[in-house]
Amino acid sequence: MEKAPVSVVIIAKNEEKRLEDCLKSAVSWAREIVVVDDESTDATVALARKYTDKVFQRKMDIEGRHRNWAYDQASQPWVLSLDADERVTPELAREITAAITENRGGHIVYAIPIKTFIGDVWIEGAGYYPASKARLFQKGKFRYEEASVHPRVIYDGSCGQLKGDILHYSCDGLERWFAKFNRETTLEAEKWIRDGRKVTLANSLRKSYDRFFKNYFLKKGISTGFYGYLMSVFHGLYQLLAYAKYQEMKRRSTAN
């Protein structure tokens, strides 16, 4: 079977335990696999080279810039962006192949639902599903802003919607998820400082409440049990914790 004209671009760092499943989900149908490794200290690079010759090592400086650099290494007309903890389902692979072959809507970007797991628990509510994200796009017509955390997408054209899922095995348990949450709120606070933003307690409290209410009551958190509640709480706490770190960074900067 002829492979689809897609470069699957995978971002990885110390992912020897999860990378192979990601690679296996792409190698049978995509024409090219590109792995960009963020200076891993485990067997990530050696594992990637079992599946592709296009393995690059580059230290992630700013997330958006790092991803854009990775996409530039692709040689196919379409790019599918994955992280090493994600998998393409067979249904999605077939749908991608059909979409880019026919491209009836003339779209330059396609959004794909992300199905997130913490351990073996599917986080169905609290805004986590379907939570479609722009992941499939024509090369050269899609970029991220150069932001260190949650960079926004930039493209000029229409976006289609696919139905098949990307499976996202976010963390092997809550401990690792909390560590990720802690790291991302630090990056958020650093971004505010770097951009010269004036963030207030009142605004942070309002956003915190709004995020909890939206994810728990409007995005099915309330109907998905304990994890729905927990994720909604942490959606709200994200803004407050980032604000606390922002204030701490400002005090340290003034003291120095």
ZADREN-884904 format. One record per residue (C-alpha): residue number from 0; residue in three letters; x, y, z. Coordinates in Angstrom, 2 decimals. Each point is the difference from the previous one (the first is absolute). Layout:
seq	type	xx	yy	zz
NUM	Ala	X	Y	Z
...
END
This chain:
seq	type	xx	yy	zz
0	Met	0.00	0.00	0.00
1	Glu	1.31	3.41	-0.95
2	Lys	0.71	2.17	3.01
3	Ala	-1.64	3.39	0.50
4	Pro	2.02	3.13	-0.88
5	Val	0.31	0.99	3.64
6	Ser	2.96	0.78	2.24
7	Val	-0.83	-1.06	3.55
8	Val	2.08	2.37	2.15
9	Ile	0.54	-1.20	3.56
10	Ile	1.35	2.10	2.86
11	Ala	1.74	-2.06	2.70
12	Lys	2.06	0.27	3.17
13	Asn	0.95	-3.01	2.14
14	Glu	-2.85	-2.04	-1.45
15	Glu	1.56	-3.45	-0.38
16	Lys	-3.00	-1.60	1.72
17	Arg	-2.66	1.57	-2.23
18	Leu	1.62	0.99	-3.29
19	Glu	-0.11	-3.41	-1.67
20	Asp	-3.79	-0.26	0.20
21	Cys	-0.21	3.44	-1.61
22	Leu	2.36	-1.02	-2.80
23	Lys	-1.84	-3.27	-0.61
24	Ser	-3.27	1.89	-0.40
25	Ala	1.47	2.01	-2.91
26	Val	2.57	-2.13	-1.80
27	Ser	-2.44	-2.19	-1.95
28	Trp	-1.91	2.80	-1.77
29	Ala	2.03	3.26	0.04
30	Arg	2.67	0.61	-2.63
31	Glu	2.40	1.68	2.41
32	Ile	0.68	0.14	3.73
33	Val	2.02	2.83	1.52
34	Val	1.08	-0.12	3.65
35	Val	1.37	3.11	1.70
36	Asp	1.56	-0.86	3.33
37	Asp	0.51	2.52	2.79
38	Glu	3.41	-1.25	1.23
39	Ser	-1.28	-3.23	1.53
40	Thr	2.25	-1.87	2.42
41	Asp	-1.67	-3.38	-0.46
42	Ala	-0.37	-2.28	-3.05
43	Thr	-2.48	2.24	-1.84
44	Val	2.31	0.83	-2.92
45	Ala	1.17	-3.59	-0.54
46	Leu	-3.60	-1.18	0.02
47	Ala	-1.08	2.67	-2.49
48	Arg	2.77	-1.00	-2.41
49	Lys	-1.47	-3.50	-0.24
50	Tyr	-2.96	1.54	-1.82
51	Thr	1.37	3.01	-1.89
52	Asp	3.24	1.59	-1.19
53	Lys	-1.42	3.47	0.63
54	Val	0.88	0.39	3.67
55	Phe	1.17	3.39	1.20
56	Gln	1.18	1.24	3.37
57	Arg	-0.83	3.55	1.00
58	Lys	-0.39	1.56	3.43
59	Met	-3.49	1.42	0.47
60	Asp	0.37	3.69	0.71
61	Ile	-3.52	1.29	-0.62
62	Glu	-2.72	-2.55	-0.74
63	Gly	-1.52	1.79	-2.97
64	Arg	3.38	0.64	-1.62
65	His	1.08	-3.60	0.64
66	Arg	-3.10	-1.43	-1.65
67	Asn	0.34	2.29	-3.01
68	Trp	3.61	-1.10	-0.45
69	Ala	-1.09	-3.64	0.16
70	Tyr	-2.65	0.53	-2.69
71	Asp	2.62	1.57	-2.28
72	Gln	1.86	-3.33	-0.05
73	Ala	-2.94	-1.74	-1.70
74	Ser	0.18	-0.72	-3.74
75	Gln	-3.58	-1.07	-0.72
76	Pro	-2.82	2.39	-1.02
77	Trp	-1.99	-0.76	3.15
78	Val	1.12	-0.10	3.64
79	Leu	-1.58	-1.83	2.93
80	Ser	1.26	1.35	3.31
81	Leu	0.31	-2.45	2.91
82	Asp	1.64	-0.18	3.38
83	Ala	1.72	-3.23	1.01
84	Asp	-2.78	-0.86	2.44
85	Glu	-2.64	0.01	-2.75
86	Arg	-1.28	-2.70	-2.38
87	Val	-1.87	0.03	-3.31
88	Thr	-2.91	-2.42	-0.11
89	Pro	-0.46	-2.10	-3.18
90	Glu	-3.30	1.79	-0.60
91	Leu	1.70	3.38	0.14
92	Ala	2.80	-1.15	-2.32
93	Arg	-2.56	-1.01	-2.62
94	Glu	-1.88	3.26	0.45
95	Ile	3.17	2.08	-0.37
96	Thr	0.95	-1.85	-3.17
97	Ala	-3.42	0.61	-1.51
98	Ala	-0.12	3.65	1.09
99	Ile	3.31	1.02	-1.54
100	Thr	-0.50	-2.09	-3.13
101	Glu	-3.42	1.41	-0.77
102	Asn	0.15	3.32	1.94
103	Arg	-3.49	0.80	-1.18
104	Gly	-0.39	3.02	2.25
105	Gly	3.28	1.57	-1.05
106	His	1.13	0.14	3.63
107	Ile	3.60	0.77	0.89
108	Val	-0.43	-1.14	3.62
109	Tyr	-1.96	-2.76	1.70
110	Ala	-0.95	-0.17	3.67
111	Ile	0.10	-3.41	1.70
112	Pro	-1.68	-1.08	3.27
113	Ile	2.46	-0.80	2.80
114	Lys	-0.94	-2.85	2.35
115	Thr	2.04	0.50	3.18
116	Phe	0.86	-2.65	2.58
117	Ile	1.59	0.34	3.44
118	Gly	1.22	-3.48	0.81
119	Asp	-2.74	-2.24	-1.38
120	Val	-2.77	2.54	0.65
121	Trp	-1.54	1.79	-2.98
122	Ile	-0.68	3.62	0.96
123	Glu	-3.26	0.35	-1.87
124	Gly	-1.38	3.19	1.55
125	Ala	1.26	3.32	1.35
126	Gly	0.88	1.29	-3.46
127	Tyr	2.37	-2.85	-0.82
128	Tyr	-2.12	-1.67	-2.67
129	Pro	-0.45	0.44	-2.85
130	Ala	2.29	3.06	0.39
131	Ser	0.92	0.03	-3.69
132	Lys	3.34	1.56	-0.90
133	Ala	1.55	1.02	-3.31
134	Arg	2.50	-2.80	-0.64
135	Leu	-0.10	-0.79	-3.73
136	Phe	1.01	2.75	-2.39
137	Gln	1.63	0.85	-3.29
138	Lys	3.70	0.61	0.43
139	Gly	0.96	3.66	0.02
140	Lys	-3.54	1.24	0.64
141	Phe	-0.20	-0.50	3.76
142	Arg	2.13	1.33	2.86
143	Tyr	-0.08	0.44	3.74
144	Glu	0.61	3.29	1.70
145	Glu	3.37	0.04	1.75
146	Ala	-1.33	-0.56	3.51
147	Ser	1.49	-2.24	2.70
148	Val	-3.31	-1.50	1.14
149	His	-3.30	-0.62	-1.81
150	Pro	1.03	1.84	-3.21
151	Arg	-2.83	1.07	-2.27
152	Val	-0.27	-1.26	-3.56
153	Ile	0.38	2.31	-2.99
154	Tyr	-1.33	-0.80	-3.47
155	Asp	-1.90	1.70	-2.80
156	Gly	-2.62	-2.28	-1.51
157	Ser	-2.79	-2.39	0.91
158	Cys	0.12	-2.71	2.65
159	Gly	-1.80	-3.31	-0.42
160	Gln	-1.01	-2.41	2.75
161	Leu	0.92	-3.69	0.20
162	Lys	-1.90	-2.53	2.13
163	Gly	2.70	-2.53	0.89
164	Asp	1.92	0.44	3.24
165	Ile	3.59	0.59	0.96
166	Leu	0.54	-2.02	3.19
167	His	1.95	2.06	2.52
168	Tyr	1.59	-1.95	2.86
169	Ser	0.80	3.16	1.87
170	Cys	1.45	-1.50	3.17
171	Asp	0.37	-3.40	1.57
172	Gly	-1.67	1.29	3.15
173	Leu	-1.03	3.06	1.96
174	Glu	3.45	0.62	1.48
175	Arg	1.49	0.62	-3.41
176	Trp	-3.05	2.03	-1.03
177	Phe	0.45	2.27	3.04
178	Ala	3.68	0.47	-0.90
179	Lys	-1.03	1.02	-3.53
180	Phe	-2.59	2.40	1.43
181	Asn	2.65	1.55	2.24
182	Arg	2.44	0.41	-2.89
183	Glu	-2.58	1.58	-2.31
184	Thr	-1.15	2.57	2.57
185	Thr	3.64	1.02	0.46
186	Leu	0.37	0.47	-3.75
187	Glu	-3.23	2.02	-0.06
188	Ala	1.27	2.35	2.71
189	Glu	3.33	0.40	-1.80
190	Lys	-1.87	0.84	-3.20
191	Trp	-1.97	2.73	1.78
192	Ile	3.22	1.50	1.37
193	Arg	1.75	-0.17	-3.36
194	Asp	-2.95	1.61	-1.82
195	Gly	-0.31	2.76	2.60
196	Arg	-3.59	-0.92	0.84
197	Lys	-1.69	1.51	3.04
198	Val	-1.93	-2.85	1.61
199	Thr	-2.23	0.82	2.97
200	Leu	-1.36	-2.14	2.81
201	Ala	-3.56	1.06	-0.80
202	Asn	0.32	-1.06	-3.63
203	Ser	1.65	-3.28	0.99
204	Leu	-2.78	-0.79	2.47
205	Arg	-2.63	0.71	-2.63
206	Lys	1.73	-2.17	-2.60
207	Ser	0.48	-2.77	2.53
208	Tyr	-3.69	-0.10	0.84
209	Asp	-1.02	0.28	-3.66
210	Arg	2.24	-2.90	-0.99
211	Phe	-1.30	-2.25	2.75
212	Phe	-3.64	0.84	-0.75
213	Lys	0.42	-0.44	-3.75
214	Asn	1.81	-3.33	0.20
215	Tyr	-2.03	-1.53	2.82
216	Phe	-3.50	1.10	-0.94
217	Leu	0.10	0.79	-3.72
218	Lys	2.58	-2.52	-1.25
219	Lys	-1.23	-3.18	1.68
220	Gly	2.35	-0.03	2.99
221	Ile	-2.98	-0.47	2.29
222	Ser	-1.12	-3.12	-1.87
223	Thr	3.36	-1.78	-0.04
224	Gly	0.57	-0.73	3.67
225	Phe	3.01	0.72	2.16
226	Tyr	2.44	0.65	-2.85
227	Gly	-2.40	2.46	-1.59
228	Tyr	-0.12	1.95	3.26
229	Leu	3.76	-0.23	0.56
230	Met	0.89	1.22	-3.48
231	Ser	-2.51	2.86	0.29
232	Val	1.54	1.07	3.31
233	Phe	3.47	0.04	-1.51
234	His	-1.20	1.90	-3.06
235	Gly	-1.03	2.69	2.47
236	Leu	3.13	-0.24	2.14
237	Tyr	2.22	0.41	-3.06
238	Gln	-0.58	3.75	-0.16
239	Leu	0.44	0.50	3.76
240	Leu	3.18	-2.04	0.26
241	Ala	1.49	1.77	-3.02
242	Tyr	-0.93	3.33	1.62
243	Ala	1.68	-0.98	3.29
244	Lys	3.19	-0.92	-1.87
245	Tyr	-0.22	3.21	-2.02
246	Gln	-0.10	2.06	3.21
247	Glu	2.89	-1.98	1.46
248	Met	2.10	0.59	-3.12
249	Lys	-0.74	3.73	0.12
250	Arg	1.06	0.20	3.66
251	Arg	3.24	-1.83	-0.70
252	Ser	0.72	2.25	-2.97
253	Thr	-0.55	3.11	2.12
254	Ala	2.18	-1.36	2.80
255	Asn	2.85	-0.63	-2.40
END
